[in-house]
């Protein structure tokens, strides 16, 4: 039995969200590494150019205690 178009679309949306989250995590981790190796402004620019939201940038770069574990 084949999934309906609605079910297939919902499943694809979940996979797309997971993929986007994983990609964003890699970018944010790289931005944190830029901050550690150079400076905060370079990290801000790195993240902004990769379409990371200002709220995320502020949280991960200026409030490291609020980062998710492992970052």
N, C-alpha and C positions, 0 to 999 in steps of 0.2 A: 504494500500500500504506500502510495506516495504522499508526501506532506502537501498540504494546501499552500498556495502562494503566500498567504498571510503567515502561516507557521514558518515557512522557509525564510521569509523576510525578517521575522522576529529573531530567528536563530542567527541569521547573517548579521543582524544589528548587534547582537551580543558579542559575536566574534570580532566585529569591527571595533566595538568599544574596547574590548580586551586588547586588541592589537594597538589601538591608539594609546591606551594607558601604558602599555609596555614601551612603545616608542617614546612617549613623553617622559617616562621614568629614565630611560637611557639618556635623553637630552638633559634632563634636570641633573642627573648624576654627573654628566660631563660639565655642566655649568658650575657645579660645586667644585669640581676638580680645577676648573679655570680659576675660580676664586682662590682656591688654596695655592695655586702655582703663580698667579699674577696678582690680581686685585679684584675688588668687588665690582667696580665699574665695568671692567672687561667681562666679568661674568654676567652682569646685567645686560650688556649689549649682546653677548652670545645668546642668551636666553630669549631676549626680545626678538632677535632676527629669526628665531626658530618658532615664533608664535606661541611662546609660553605666556600665560596670563600674568598680569602685573601682581595679582594677589599671590600667586604661586611663587613668583620671583622674590617678592618681599619676604614671604614666609621662609623659604629655603635658604636665602642668603643672609637675611638680617635676624632671623630668629631660629638658629640651628636647633634649639631645644624642641622646636615644634615640627621638625622633620620626622618623616616616618622612619621607623627603625631600619637600620641597614644602609642609610644614606649618610 
